[in-house]
């Protein structure tokens, strides 16, 4: 069926209008509805650029010398070639050719430079030898070790030997010798220490890079030996500048005689008027004290005196006799070396000879005698002069201030513990 041409325009118009109407209605409706809020954009994670790590400007390497290594081999391994010039620069302080297995070298490096630029070696307790390798001519100097010092407290109780007890308490062999020196007028460390004896110390503790390094100066120490208490306080006399050890009353601990001619040893045969002689195999009076010690051990003068005899003396072998002030004289026999001459004046503690086994002797030892008014006495039991020099009236208040600073800490170390926390 065909559509009459007369109505075609109207249909077209109507359809167009209808479509327009729908479209307008939809548009109006769409505009009347609230527009949905746009969803917020997810925040992008903040990117923080980490700074580039700065290259190290310097570094150090510690090298322990191994068996068979030489200084030249070690330095060449770390890019250092002028070994002879380095040895020469250090020679006035230390002979680097004598380094041994177990010694530690510290080598320093700098960015942009080939090979080590510094060499550091231990020199003594307080200093190290530093060699500047960055120069054409290496330069060596002694530099103080930058310790941090703190005051500490040590308590030592002898159970077996003083040596073991002190090592267990953190002391070194040289610190034990210091203790022996402090009390060498009061007790013979070879014969008179017993289990249960104690030492209490207030002393500096030296730290390096946050770690305990070694003991430092001792300020005060108390020894309890067989129930007797002996106190020693370190004090520098402002008049003489000499550091000494004093009792609580300001009297110096130094006395006319040491208790032993050897720093450390053991008594192998005491004073005995009815001793069975090991060589003659019969009873012969032994009017001295034998100290067993290796050949070459240093022998000290126990007091100030004058050498009355030095040389070979029959069965005594190499022999020294000293005349001391007053009625006292001492004798030292079987020496391997005599280091003094007749008429020579010696001071207490001077090395006068060395232990040996010369003359009538079965092995290395020191035979030591003490005479009073020409008659032999038992040196380990003899009553010896004990009067020490007293500080003068002007110096005494200075000593009292030092004493009162350190001695209370022997009994109450709590302030030291509080300071270290």
Secondary structure, DSSP 4 states (H G I P E B T S, - for coil): -PPPHHHHHHHHHHHHHHHHHHHHHHHHHHHHSPPPPPPPPPPPPP--PPPPPPPPSEEEEEEEPPTT--HHHHHHHTT---HHHHHHHHTTT--GGG--TT-EEEEEEETT-SS-SEEEEE-SSSEEEEEE-SSSS-EEEEEE---EEEEEEEEEE-SS-HHHHHHHTT--HHHHHHHHHHTTTT--TTTS--TT-EEEEEEEEEEETTEEEEEEEEEEEEEEETTEEEEEEEEE-TTT--EEEE-TTSBBS--SS-S-SSSS-EEEE--BTT-B-TTT-SB--B-SEEEE--TT-EEE-SSSEEEEEEEE-GGG-EEEEEEESTTEEEEEEEEEEE---TT-EE-TT-EEEEEB--SS-SSSEEEEEEEETTEEE-TTT-------PBPPHHHHHHHHHHHHHHHHHHH-THHHHHHH-
